Amino acid sequence: MSLEERVRHLHDKVTRGGTLSAEEQAQLDAWYAEEDQREGVVLGPAGASPRLTMLYTQVETALAQLLTVTQRIQTLTAQNDTLRREITVLQRQLPLAAPRDPA
């Protein structure tokens, strides 16, 4: 097994909750550092490209919108639960308030 295959195996193992020996962890950390360096070269010294920055901004905007919608749904769900309980109480009181049929 090549070194590249070994560290990929270690990465897979640790991401699945496995434990590594100190030596394995050191190998994996070194590989992560190399990968980070390679990515830095690809992205260039200026960091992220304008396109990438725009995509990050769009993702952040979408996440903010999702959070707002989720909070609104939670609020409506709580209100609906309250209304259901009130309806149940009123339905139980209804037979008691109905006039009795004179027999």
DSSP file (Angstrom, degrees, kcal/mol; ACC not computed):
  #  RESIDUE AA STRUCTURE BP1 BP2  ACC     N-H-->O    O-->H-N    N-H-->O    O-->H-N    TCO  KAPPA ALPHA  PHI   PSI    X-CA   Y-CA   Z-CA
    1    1 A M              0   0    0      0, 0.0     2,-0.0     0, 0.0     0, 0.0   0.000 360.0 360.0 360.0 130.1    0.0    0.0    0.0
    2    2 A S     >  -     0   0    0      1,-0.1     4,-2.5     4,-0.0     5,-0.1  -0.254 360.0-108.5 -72.9 165.3    1.4    3.4   -1.0
    3    3 A L  H  > S+     0   0    0      1,-0.2     4,-2.7     2,-0.2     5,-0.3   0.907 120.9  53.1 -60.7 -41.9    1.8    6.2    1.5
    4    4 A E  H  > S+     0   0    0      1,-0.2     4,-2.0     2,-0.2    -1,-0.2   0.922 110.9  46.0 -60.1 -45.2   -1.1    8.1   -0.3
    5    5 A E  H  > S+     0   0    0      1,-0.2     4,-2.2     2,-0.2    -1,-0.2   0.895 111.7  53.1 -64.1 -39.9   -3.4    5.0    0.0
    6    6 A R  H  X S+     0   0    0     -4,-2.5     4,-2.5     2,-0.2    -2,-0.2   0.935 110.7  44.4 -63.2 -46.8   -2.4    4.6    3.7
    7    7 A V  H  X S+     0   0    0     -4,-2.7     4,-2.7     1,-0.2    -1,-0.2   0.858 111.8  53.2 -70.3 -31.7   -3.2    8.1    4.7
    8    8 A R  H  X S+     0   0    0     -4,-2.0     4,-2.4    -5,-0.3    -1,-0.2   0.902 109.9  49.1 -65.3 -38.1   -6.4    8.0    2.8
    9    9 A H  H  X S+     0   0    0     -4,-2.2     4,-2.7     2,-0.2    -2,-0.2   0.913 111.5  48.8 -64.4 -42.8   -7.3    4.8    4.7
   10   10 A L  H  X S+     0   0    0     -4,-2.5     4,-2.7     2,-0.2     5,-0.2   0.912 110.6  50.8 -62.9 -42.2   -6.4    6.6    8.0
   11   11 A H  H  X S+     0   0    0     -4,-2.7     4,-2.3     1,-0.2    -2,-0.2   0.931 111.7  47.7 -60.1 -46.1   -8.5    9.6    7.0
   12   12 A D  H  X S+     0   0    0     -4,-2.4     4,-1.0     1,-0.2    -2,-0.2   0.917 111.8  50.9 -60.8 -43.9  -11.4    7.2    6.3
   13   13 A K  H ><>S+     0   0    0     -4,-2.7     5,-2.5     1,-0.2     3,-0.5   0.929 112.4  44.6 -60.8 -47.1  -10.9    5.4    9.5
   14   14 A V  H ><5S+     0   0    0     -4,-2.7     3,-1.5     1,-0.2    -1,-0.2   0.851 109.6  55.1 -70.6 -33.4  -10.9    8.5   11.7
   15   15 A T  H 3<5S+     0   0    0     -4,-2.3    -1,-0.2     1,-0.3    -2,-0.2   0.702 105.0  55.1 -73.0 -16.4  -13.9   10.1    9.9
   16   16 A R  T <<5S-     0   0    0     -4,-1.0    -1,-0.3    -3,-0.5    -2,-0.2   0.272 129.6 -95.4 -96.2  10.6  -15.9    6.9   10.7
   17   17 A G  T < 5S+     0   0    0     -3,-1.5    -3,-0.2     1,-0.2    -2,-0.1   0.521  77.7 142.8  93.3   5.3  -15.1    7.3   14.4
   18   18 A G      < -     0   0    0     -5,-2.5     2,-0.4    -6,-0.2    -1,-0.2  -0.283  46.9-121.8 -73.9 164.7  -12.1    5.0   14.6
   19   19 A T        -     0   0    0     -2,-0.0     2,-0.3     6,-0.0    -1,-0.1  -0.841  20.7-151.4-109.5 148.7   -9.1    5.7   16.7
   20   20 A L        -     0   0    0     -2,-0.4     2,-0.1     1,-0.1   -10,-0.0  -0.841  18.1-114.6-116.2 152.1   -5.5    6.1   15.5
   21   21 A S     >  -     0   0    0     -2,-0.3     4,-2.7     1,-0.1     5,-0.2  -0.315  39.9-102.0 -72.0 168.3   -2.2    5.5   17.2
   22   22 A A  H  > S+     0   0    0      1,-0.2     4,-2.1     2,-0.2     5,-0.1   0.899 124.8  49.7 -60.7 -40.2    0.0    8.5   17.8
   23   23 A E  H  > S+     0   0    0      2,-0.2     4,-2.2     1,-0.2    -1,-0.2   0.919 111.3  48.0 -65.7 -43.7    2.1    7.5   14.8
   24   24 A E  H  > S+     0   0    0      1,-0.2     4,-2.5     2,-0.2    -2,-0.2   0.915 111.2  50.9 -62.6 -42.4   -0.9    7.2   12.6
   25   25 A Q  H  X S+     0   0    0     -4,-2.7     4,-2.8     1,-0.2    -1,-0.2   0.892 109.1  51.4 -63.0 -39.2   -2.3   10.5   13.8
   26   26 A A  H  X S+     0   0    0     -4,-2.1     4,-2.3     2,-0.2    -1,-0.2   0.909 110.2  48.9 -64.0 -42.2    1.1   12.2   13.0
   27   27 A Q  H  X S+     0   0    0     -4,-2.2     4,-2.1     2,-0.2    -2,-0.2   0.918 113.2  47.4 -62.1 -43.2    1.1   10.7    9.5
   28   28 A L  H  X S+     0   0    0     -4,-2.5     4,-2.7     2,-0.2    -2,-0.2   0.907 110.7  51.1 -67.0 -41.4   -2.5   11.9    8.9
   29   29 A D  H  X S+     0   0    0     -4,-2.8     4,-2.3     1,-0.2    -1,-0.2   0.901 109.9  50.2 -61.8 -41.0   -1.7   15.4   10.3
   30   30 A A  H  X S+     0   0    0     -4,-2.3     4,-2.2     2,-0.2    -1,-0.2   0.904 110.9  49.4 -63.9 -40.3    1.3   15.7    8.0
   31   31 A W  H  X S+     0   0    0     -4,-2.1     4,-2.7     2,-0.2    -2,-0.2   0.916 109.2  51.9 -64.8 -42.9   -0.9   14.7    5.0
   32   32 A Y  H  X S+     0   0    0     -4,-2.7     4,-2.7     1,-0.2    -2,-0.2   0.920 109.1  50.8 -58.5 -43.1   -3.5   17.2    6.0
   33   33 A A  H  X S+     0   0    0     -4,-2.3     4,-2.1     1,-0.2    -1,-0.2   0.907 110.7  48.7 -62.3 -41.6   -0.8   19.9    6.1
   34   34 A E  H  X S+     0   0    0     -4,-2.2     4,-2.5     2,-0.2    -1,-0.2   0.916 111.7  49.2 -63.8 -42.8    0.4   18.9    2.6
   35   35 A E  H  X S+     0   0    0     -4,-2.7     4,-2.5     1,-0.2    -2,-0.2   0.906 109.8  51.5 -64.1 -41.3   -3.1   18.9    1.3
   36   36 A D  H  X S+     0   0    0     -4,-2.7     4,-2.2     1,-0.2    -1,-0.2   0.899 109.9  50.1 -61.0 -39.9   -3.8   22.4    2.8
   37   37 A Q  H  X S+     0   0    0     -4,-2.1     4,-1.9     2,-0.2    -2,-0.2   0.920 109.7  50.2 -65.3 -43.4   -0.6   23.6    1.1
   38   38 A R  H  X S+     0   0    0     -4,-2.5     4,-2.1     1,-0.2    -2,-0.2   0.915 110.6  49.7 -60.7 -42.9   -1.6   22.2   -2.3
   39   39 A E  H  X S+     0   0    0     -4,-2.5     4,-2.7     1,-0.2     5,-0.2   0.890 107.2  55.2 -63.5 -38.7   -5.0   23.9   -2.0
   40   40 A G  H  X S+     0   0    0     -4,-2.2     4,-1.4     1,-0.2    -1,-0.2   0.876 107.3  49.9 -61.1 -37.9   -3.3   27.2   -1.1
   41   41 A V  H  < S+     0   0    0     -4,-1.9    -1,-0.2     2,-0.2    -2,-0.2   0.909 111.7  48.3 -66.4 -41.8   -1.3   26.9   -4.3
   42   42 A V  H  < S+     0   0    0     -4,-2.1    -2,-0.2     1,-0.2    -1,-0.2   0.906 114.0  45.7 -65.6 -41.6   -4.5   26.3   -6.3
   43   43 A L  H  < S-     0   0    0     -4,-2.7    -1,-0.2    -5,-0.1    -2,-0.2   0.728 110.5-134.1 -76.0 -20.4   -6.3   29.2   -4.7
   44   44 A G    ><  -     0   0    0     -4,-1.4     3,-1.5    -5,-0.2    -1,-0.1  -0.052  28.9 -69.0  88.9 166.0   -3.4   31.5   -5.2
   45   45 A P  T 3  S+     0   0    0      0, 0.0    -1,-0.2     0, 0.0     3,-0.1   0.750 127.3  63.0 -67.6 -23.1   -1.7   33.9   -2.8
   46   46 A A  T 3  S-     0   0    0      1,-0.3     2,-0.3    -3,-0.2    -2,-0.1   0.503 104.3-132.6 -80.4  -1.8   -4.7   36.2   -2.9
   47   47 A G    <   +     0   0    0     -3,-1.5    -1,-0.3    -7,-0.2     2,-0.0  -0.663  64.2  17.4  88.7-143.3   -6.9   33.6   -1.3
   48   48 A A  S    S-     0   0    0     -2,-0.3    -5,-0.0    -3,-0.1    -4,-0.0  -0.309  79.5-114.4 -70.3 146.2  -10.3   32.8   -2.7
   49   49 A S     >  -     0   0    0      1,-0.1     4,-2.5    -2,-0.0     5,-0.2  -0.321  29.1-108.2 -71.5 160.9  -11.3   33.9   -6.2
   50   50 A P  H  > S+     0   0    0      0, 0.0     4,-2.4     0, 0.0     5,-0.2   0.874 121.6  53.9 -58.8 -35.9  -14.1   36.4   -6.7
   51   51 A R  H  > S+     0   0    0      2,-0.2     4,-2.3     1,-0.2     5,-0.1   0.927 109.5  46.8 -64.0 -44.0  -16.3   33.6   -8.0
   52   52 A L  H  > S+     0   0    0      2,-0.2     4,-2.5     1,-0.2    -1,-0.2   0.900 111.5  51.3 -64.8 -40.8  -15.7   31.5   -4.9
   53   53 A T  H  X S+     0   0    0     -4,-2.5     4,-2.2     1,-0.2    -1,-0.2   0.905 109.7  50.3 -61.6 -41.9  -16.3   34.5   -2.6
   54   54 A M  H  X S+     0   0    0     -4,-2.4     4,-2.4     2,-0.2    -2,-0.2   0.905 110.1  50.2 -63.3 -41.5  -19.6   35.2   -4.5
   55   55 A L  H  X S+     0   0    0     -4,-2.3     4,-2.4     2,-0.2    -2,-0.2   0.910 109.5  50.8 -64.5 -41.6  -20.6   31.5   -4.0
   56   56 A Y  H  X S+     0   0    0     -4,-2.5     4,-2.6     1,-0.2    -1,-0.2   0.912 110.4  50.3 -59.9 -42.1  -19.8   31.7   -0.3
   57   57 A T  H  X S+     0   0    0     -4,-2.2     4,-2.4     1,-0.2    -2,-0.2   0.907 110.1  49.7 -63.1 -42.3  -21.9   34.8    0.0
   58   58 A Q  H  X S+     0   0    0     -4,-2.4     4,-2.5     2,-0.2    -1,-0.2   0.899 111.1  49.3 -64.0 -40.1  -24.8   33.1   -1.8
   59   59 A V  H  X S+     0   0    0     -4,-2.4     4,-2.6     2,-0.2    -2,-0.2   0.926 111.2  49.4 -64.6 -43.9  -24.6   30.1    0.5
   60   60 A E  H  X S+     0   0    0     -4,-2.6     4,-2.1     2,-0.2    -2,-0.2   0.898 111.7  49.2 -62.1 -40.5  -24.5   32.4    3.6
   61   61 A T  H  X S+     0   0    0     -4,-2.4     4,-2.3     2,-0.2    -1,-0.2   0.924 111.4  49.0 -64.2 -44.6  -27.6   34.3    2.3
   62   62 A A  H  X S+     0   0    0     -4,-2.5     4,-2.5     1,-0.2    -2,-0.2   0.895 110.6  50.9 -62.8 -39.9  -29.4   31.0    1.6
   63   63 A L  H  X S+     0   0    0     -4,-2.6     4,-2.4     2,-0.2    -1,-0.2   0.891 109.2  50.7 -65.2 -39.0  -28.6   29.7    5.1
   64   64 A A  H  X S+     0   0    0     -4,-2.1     4,-2.1     2,-0.2    -2,-0.2   0.912 111.8  47.8 -64.0 -41.8  -29.9   32.9    6.6
   65   65 A Q  H  X S+     0   0    0     -4,-2.3     4,-2.5     2,-0.2    -2,-0.2   0.909 111.0  51.3 -64.7 -41.5  -33.1   32.6    4.7
   66   66 A L  H  X S+     0   0    0     -4,-2.5     4,-2.6     1,-0.2    -2,-0.2   0.899 109.1  50.8 -61.7 -41.4  -33.5   29.0    5.7
   67   67 A L  H  X S+     0   0    0     -4,-2.4     4,-2.4     2,-0.2    -1,-0.2   0.911 110.3  49.5 -62.7 -43.2  -33.0   29.9    9.3
   68   68 A T  H  X S+     0   0    0     -4,-2.1     4,-2.1     2,-0.2    -2,-0.2   0.928 113.2  46.0 -62.0 -45.9  -35.7   32.6    9.1
   69   69 A V  H  X S+     0   0    0     -4,-2.5     4,-2.5     1,-0.2    -2,-0.2   0.902 111.7  52.1 -65.1 -40.8  -38.1   30.2    7.5
   70   70 A T  H  X S+     0   0    0     -4,-2.6     4,-2.3     1,-0.2    -2,-0.2   0.915 109.7  48.7 -62.0 -43.5  -37.3   27.5   10.0
   71   71 A Q  H  X S+     0   0    0     -4,-2.4     4,-2.2     2,-0.2    -1,-0.2   0.892 110.9  50.9 -64.0 -39.0  -38.0   29.9   12.9
   72   72 A R  H  X S+     0   0    0     -4,-2.1     4,-2.6     2,-0.2    -2,-0.2   0.906 109.8  50.0 -64.7 -41.4  -41.3   30.9   11.3
   73   73 A I  H  X S+     0   0    0     -4,-2.5     4,-2.5     2,-0.2    -2,-0.2   0.907 110.2  50.6 -63.1 -41.7  -42.3   27.3   10.9
   74   74 A Q  H  X S+     0   0    0     -4,-2.3     4,-2.1     2,-0.2    -2,-0.2   0.898 111.0  48.9 -63.6 -40.0  -41.5   26.6   14.6
   75   75 A T  H  X S+     0   0    0     -4,-2.2     4,-2.3     2,-0.2    -2,-0.2   0.936 112.9  46.8 -64.4 -46.4  -43.5   29.6   15.7
   76   76 A L  H  X S+     0   0    0     -4,-2.6     4,-2.7     1,-0.2    -2,-0.2   0.877 110.2  53.6 -64.1 -37.5  -46.5   28.6   13.6
   77   77 A T  H  X S+     0   0    0     -4,-2.5     4,-2.3     2,-0.2    -1,-0.2   0.913 109.6  47.8 -63.3 -42.4  -46.2   25.0   14.8
   78   78 A A  H  X S+     0   0    0     -4,-2.1     4,-2.0     2,-0.2    -2,-0.2   0.908 112.5  49.1 -64.5 -41.8  -46.3   26.2   18.5
   79   79 A Q  H  X S+     0   0    0     -4,-2.3     4,-2.5     1,-0.2    -2,-0.2   0.913 110.6  50.5 -64.1 -42.0  -49.3   28.4   17.7
   80   80 A N  H  X S+     0   0    0     -4,-2.7     4,-2.6     1,-0.2    -2,-0.2   0.896 108.7  52.0 -62.8 -40.4  -51.1   25.5   16.0
   81   81 A D  H  X S+     0   0    0     -4,-2.3     4,-2.1     2,-0.2    -1,-0.2   0.907 110.0  49.1 -62.2 -41.4  -50.5   23.3   19.0
   82   82 A T  H  X S+     0   0    0     -4,-2.0     4,-2.3     1,-0.2    -2,-0.2   0.933 111.9  48.5 -62.8 -46.3  -52.0   25.9   21.3
   83   83 A L  H  X S+     0   0    0     -4,-2.5     4,-2.6     1,-0.2    -2,-0.2   0.892 109.0  53.2 -62.5 -39.6  -55.0   26.3   19.1
   84   84 A R  H  X S+     0   0    0     -4,-2.6     4,-2.3     2,-0.2    -1,-0.2   0.913 109.6  48.5 -61.9 -42.1  -55.5   22.5   18.9
   85   85 A R  H  X S+     0   0    0     -4,-2.1     4,-2.2     2,-0.2    -2,-0.2   0.917 112.0  49.0 -64.3 -41.9  -55.5   22.3   22.7
   86   86 A E  H  X S+     0   0    0     -4,-2.3     4,-2.4     1,-0.2    -2,-0.2   0.899 110.9  50.3 -64.6 -40.0  -58.0   25.2   23.0
   87   87 A I  H  X S+     0   0    0     -4,-2.6     4,-2.7     2,-0.2    -1,-0.2   0.908 109.0  52.0 -63.5 -42.0  -60.2   23.5   20.4
   88   88 A T  H  X S+     0   0    0     -4,-2.3     4,-1.8     2,-0.2    -2,-0.2   0.912 110.2  48.4 -61.5 -42.8  -60.1   20.2   22.4
   89   89 A V  H  X S+     0   0    0     -4,-2.2     4,-1.6     1,-0.2    -2,-0.2   0.926 113.1  47.5 -63.2 -44.8  -61.1   22.0   25.6
   90   90 A L  H  X S+     0   0    0     -4,-2.4     4,-1.6     1,-0.2    -2,-0.2   0.881 109.3  53.4 -65.4 -38.2  -64.0   23.8   23.8
   91   91 A Q  H  < S+     0   0    0     -4,-2.7    -1,-0.2     1,-0.2    -2,-0.2   0.862 108.8  49.9 -65.6 -34.2  -65.1   20.5   22.2
   92   92 A R  H  < S+     0   0    0     -4,-1.8     4,-0.5     1,-0.2    -1,-0.2   0.842 112.1  47.9 -70.7 -32.9  -65.2   18.9   25.6
   93   93 A Q  H  X S+     0   0    0     -4,-1.6     4,-1.6     1,-0.2     3,-0.4   0.760  95.2  77.3 -78.2 -24.8  -67.3   21.8   27.0
   94   94 A L  H >X S+     0   0    0     -4,-1.6     4,-1.2     1,-0.2     3,-0.5   0.908  92.2  47.9 -56.7 -50.5  -69.7   21.8   24.1
   95   95 A P  H 34 S+     0   0    0      0, 0.0    -1,-0.2     0, 0.0    -2,-0.1   0.839 111.4  53.5 -62.7 -28.4  -71.8   18.8   25.2
   96   96 A L  H 34 S+     0   0    0     -4,-0.5    -2,-0.2    -3,-0.4    -3,-0.1   0.817 110.3  45.8 -73.5 -29.9  -72.0   20.2   28.7
   97   97 A A  H << S+     0   0    0     -4,-1.6    -1,-0.2    -3,-0.5    -3,-0.1   0.614  87.7 107.1 -88.8 -13.2  -73.4   23.6   27.5
   98   98 A A  S  < S-     0   0    0     -4,-1.2     2,-0.0    -5,-0.2    -4,-0.0  -0.414  81.0-105.6 -68.4 138.7  -76.0   22.1   25.1
   99   99 A P        -     0   0    0      0, 0.0     2,-0.3     0, 0.0    -1,-0.1  -0.346  37.5-113.1 -64.0 144.4  -79.6   22.4   26.3
  100  100 A R        -     0   0    0      1,-0.1    -3,-0.0    -3,-0.1     0, 0.0  -0.562  26.0-114.8 -81.8 142.8  -81.0   19.2   27.6
  101  101 A D        -     0   0    0     -2,-0.3     2,-0.3     1,-0.1    -1,-0.1  -0.633  29.7-125.8 -77.2 116.8  -83.8   17.7   25.7
  102  102 A P              0   0    0      0, 0.0    -1,-0.1     0, 0.0     0, 0.0  -0.475 360.0 360.0 -66.8 128.5  -87.0   17.8   27.8
  103  103 A A              0   0    0     -2,-0.3    -2,-0.0     0, 0.0    -3,-0.0   0.442 360.0 360.0-100.9 360.0  -88.2   14.2   28.0
